[in-house]
Amino acid sequence: GNTYNKNNKHYLVIRKKGNVLASKCIDANLLSVDEVLKVVLPIIDMPYDTLILKSRKWSITKNRGIAMYFLREYTNANLETIGELFGLSHCSVIHSINVIKSELLRNVSLQGVVAEASEQLNKLVKSNL
């Protein structure tokens, strides 16, 4: 696409007739936690109140992990802050995000959900520039 990630910073690339005119650093803090959740929650079709339950059912832990994955990617919230949103330690946040990343390698339906959310979040990032 028109964005790339280098050293955990997102860059927007502006091209004209194939030539790169500019690449603008998009700091990950362009989106707020609320903005990310407003995009992600309808896509995963689960309310925030369900995500913060202490449940270990895969349907809930998977969706909680997806939400944390996008909060980590698109906000400047640190692991502790993300953990506090879900009543988890920063270690649990790291684990959940890693589970989602490994699951993405083999789970086609999860790939679709993540692609859809990424597309919408990238549009939101561009509209905030």
HUKACOR-V65371 format. One record per residue. RES is the residue in three letters. D_LAST is the distance of its C-alpha to the last C-alpha in whole Angstrom. Layout:
RES,D_LAST  RES,D_LAST
//
This chain:
GLY,17  ASN,14  THR,13  TYR,16  ASN,17  LYS,19  ASN,20  ASN,18  LYS,15  HIS,12  TYR,12  LEU,10  VAL,13  ILE,13  ARG,16  LYS,19  LYS,22  GLY,22  ASN,21  VAL,18  LEU,16  ALA,14  SER,13  LYS,10  CYS,10  ILE,8  ASP,10  ALA,12  ASN,12  LEU,8  LEU,11  SER,14  VAL,17  ASP,18  GLU,14  VAL,16  LEU,19  LYS,19  VAL,18  VAL,20  LEU,23  PRO,24  ILE,24  ILE,26  ASP,28  MET,29  PRO,29  TYR,28  ASP,31  THR,33  LEU,30  ILE,32  LEU,35  LYS,37  SER,38  ARG,38  LYS,38  TRP,36  SER,35  ILE,33  THR,33  LYS,31  ASN,29  ARG,28  GLY,27  ILE,25  ALA,23  MET,23  TYR,22  PHE,19  LEU,19  ARG,19  GLU,17  TYR,14  THR,15  ASN,16  ALA,19  ASN,22  LEU,25  GLU,27  THR,25  ILE,24  GLY,28  GLU,28  LEU,26  PHE,29  GLY,32  LEU,32  SER,33  HIS,30  CYS,33  SER,33  VAL,29  ILE,29  HIS,32  SER,30  ILE,27  ASN,30  VAL,32  ILE,29  LYS,28  SER,32  GLU,32  LEU,29  LEU,31  ARG,34  ASN,33  VAL,32  SER,31  LEU,29  GLN,27  GLY,26  VAL,25  VAL,22  ALA,21  GLU,21  ALA,19  SER,17  GLU,16  GLN,15  LEU,13  ASN,11  LYS,10  LEU,9  VAL,7  LYS,5  SER,6  ASN,4  LEU,0
//
